[in-house]
Amino acid sequence: MSSTVPRVIRPHGAAGEDQRLLRRRNTLVVVLTFLTGSADAIGFLSLGGAFSSVMTGNMVLLGLSAGRGEADLALTSGCAIISFIVGVLAGARVVGSAQPDDPVWPRRVTWALVLELLVFVVFFVVWEVTLGAPDAHVHLALLMLSAAALGVQSSAIQRFGVAGLSSTYLTGTLTSLIAGVAARSPWDSLRPKAQVLLALMVGAAVGALVALHLPVVAPALLIVPLVLVIVVSARMRA
């Protein structure tokens, strides 16, 4: 009598559905990365010369400020780092950690993005109210709100438990893409990484143009993509 354990074959239709959901998840991460690029451009150009999501860049700026004795830059970059950390902690409390039986898009990820949206709504109100009377303290507060929101987003994406999947810190994504190209990996495995990096650059370009020439609508670059992701992800199943 054979002791071989029968192999459970997953129905082709279910596997196809999983692939469809994975592609949708990757697309939503690309949309969030566009938001990230826009937020970084707005922060750097309009809110004191620091980044909302690139904490390694802010750490370099903090070191430069110490070496050059620039207290304002030290305050701006330091507050952005602290706010991002607070956002990461808050987001981690909402999303929890990845579980073996997680669906493609855990519901808690959407909850965390709702928290991010609430932070950006506050950002929007403060931005619009103070737009005609810019003030360094207000700019710092706005940068801190943006950094906290993107900290929440970073934790949300971590819940997927997928190595290399991110919408905020992307140096590793670039490294993985180039390594994959060098190894002649299939384009299907490289496409999501390339799309994310392209979305970051496009978001930064659009954010810069809007921040410089049409600042009144700048918050829309942060809120509209996020609402879109929340609405679509809330309808995802499995």
ChimeraX attribute file (.defattr): number of C-alpha atoms within 10 A of each C-alpha:
attribute: neighborCount
match mode: 1-to-1
recipient: residues
	/A:1	3
	/A:2	4
	/A:3	5
	/A:4	6
	/A:5	6
	/A:6	6
	/A:7	6
	/A:8	6
	/A:9	6
	/A:10	8
	/A:11	8
	/A:12	9
	/A:13	9
	/A:14	11
	/A:15	11
	/A:16	11
	/A:17	13
	/A:18	16
	/A:19	13
	/A:20	12
	/A:21	19
	/A:22	14
	/A:23	14
	/A:24	17
	/A:25	19
	/A:26	19
	/A:27	16
	/A:28	21
	/A:29	22
	/A:30	24
	/A:31	21
	/A:32	28
	/A:33	29
	/A:34	29
	/A:35	29
	/A:36	32
	/A:37	31
	/A:38	31
	/A:39	30
	/A:40	28
	/A:41	27
	/A:42	31
	/A:43	27
	/A:44	17
	/A:45	16
	/A:46	19
	/A:47	25
	/A:48	20
	/A:49	19
	/A:50	32
	/A:51	29
	/A:52	34
	/A:53	27
	/A:54	21
	/A:55	22
	/A:56	13
	/A:57	15
	/A:58	23
	/A:59	17
	/A:60	12
	/A:61	21
	/A:62	22
	/A:63	16
	/A:64	14
	/A:65	18
	/A:66	13
	/A:67	9
	/A:68	11
	/A:69	11
	/A:70	13
	/A:71	11
	/A:72	13
	/A:73	21
	/A:74	21
	/A:75	16
	/A:76	26
	/A:77	28
	/A:78	20
	/A:79	19
	/A:80	30
	/A:81	27
	/A:82	16
	/A:83	23
	/A:84	28
	/A:85	18
	/A:86	18
	/A:87	27
	/A:88	22
	/A:89	16
	/A:90	19
	/A:91	30
	/A:92	21
	/A:93	15
	/A:94	19
	/A:95	23
	/A:96	15
	/A:97	15
	/A:98	14
	/A:99	11
	/A:100	6
	/A:101	7
	/A:102	14
	/A:103	15
	/A:104	17
	/A:105	20
	/A:106	21
	/A:107	16
	/A:108	17
	/A:109	26
	/A:110	22
	/A:111	17
	/A:112	26
	/A:113	28
	/A:114	18
	/A:115	19
	/A:116	25
	/A:117	21
	/A:118	14
	/A:119	20
	/A:120	23
	/A:121	17
	/A:122	13
	/A:123	21
	/A:124	20
	/A:125	12
	/A:126	15
	/A:127	21
	/A:128	14
	/A:129	10
	/A:130	12
	/A:131	14
	/A:132	9
	/A:133	7
	/A:134	13
	/A:135	12
	/A:136	12
	/A:137	12
	/A:138	16
	/A:139	20
	/A:140	21
	/A:141	20
	/A:142	24
	/A:143	31
	/A:144	28
	/A:145	24
	/A:146	30
	/A:147	33
	/A:148	29
	/A:149	32
	/A:150	32
	/A:151	28
	/A:152	30
	/A:153	32
	/A:154	24
	/A:155	26
	/A:156	28
	/A:157	23
	/A:158	21
	/A:159	20
	/A:160	21
	/A:161	13
	/A:162	10
	/A:163	9
	/A:164	16
	/A:165	19
	/A:166	25
	/A:167	28
	/A:168	26
	/A:169	17
	/A:170	18
	/A:171	14
	/A:172	14
	/A:173	21
	/A:174	16
	/A:175	13
	/A:176	16
	/A:177	20
	/A:178	16
	/A:179	13
	/A:180	16
	/A:181	13
	/A:182	9
	/A:183	9
	/A:184	10
	/A:185	13
	/A:186	10
	/A:187	11
	/A:188	8
	/A:189	11
	/A:190	18
	/A:191	12
	/A:192	19
	/A:193	25
	/A:194	17
	/A:195	16
	/A:196	27
	/A:197	21
	/A:198	16
	/A:199	23
	/A:200	24
	/A:201	17
	/A:202	17
	/A:203	25
	/A:204	22
	/A:205	16
	/A:206	18
	/A:207	29
	/A:208	24
	/A:209	16
	/A:210	20
	/A:211	22
	/A:212	13
	/A:213	11
	/A:214	11
	/A:215	18
	/A:216	14
	/A:217	14
	/A:218	23
	/A:219	22
	/A:220	17
	/A:221	20
	/A:222	27
	/A:223	19
	/A:224	13
	/A:225	16
	/A:226	22
	/A:227	14
	/A:228	14
	/A:229	20
	/A:230	19
	/A:231	11
	/A:232	13
	/A:233	20
	/A:234	15
	/A:235	8
	/A:236	15
	/A:237	13
	/A:238	11
